[in-house]
Amino acid sequence: MVTNDVISDHEVRIYRLFSSQPDFWFTNADIAGEAGVAARTARQYTRRWTDAKLLHEAQVFPGSRYRWMGSKAAAMSKS
């Protein structure tokens, strides 16, 4: 079994973006532009982190929005 024990520079940049604005809803395009990563990289991490319950996903038109699951607003939306 192959494991990925390395944290990429891209992952760190995306993490810093979310942690600097925990209550802001980001699109994948926002993430790509502000973190300086490719759009497919942003999609990869939002999918992975949403599946891991680290991000809250709002499925709205024209595309999903993401923010930290631990944000105050995300906690209120669960109740």
Secondary structure in CASP SS format (residue, H / E / C, confidence):
PFRMAT SS
TARGET T0000
AUTHOR 0000-0000-0000
METHOD secondary structure of the structure
MODEL  1
M C 1.00
V C 1.00
T C 1.00
N C 1.00
D C 1.00
V C 1.00
I C 1.00
S C 1.00
D H 1.00
H H 1.00
E H 1.00
V H 1.00
R H 1.00
I H 1.00
Y H 1.00
R H 1.00
L H 1.00
F H 1.00
S H 1.00
S H 1.00
Q C 1.00
P C 1.00
D C 1.00
F C 1.00
W C 1.00
F E 1.00
T C 1.00
N H 1.00
A H 1.00
D H 1.00
I H 1.00
A H 1.00
G H 1.00
E H 1.00
A H 1.00
G C 1.00
V C 1.00
A C 1.00
A H 1.00
R H 1.00
T H 1.00
A H 1.00
R H 1.00
Q H 1.00
Y H 1.00
T H 1.00
R H 1.00
R H 1.00
W H 1.00
T H 1.00
D H 1.00
A C 1.00
K C 1.00
L C 1.00
L E 1.00
H E 1.00
E E 1.00
A E 1.00
Q C 1.00
V C 1.00
F C 1.00
P C 1.00
G C 1.00
S C 1.00
R E 1.00
Y E 1.00
R E 1.00
W E 1.00
M C 1.00
G C 1.00
S C 1.00
K H 1.00
A H 1.00
A H 1.00
A H 1.00
M H 1.00
S H 1.00
K H 1.00
S C 1.00
END
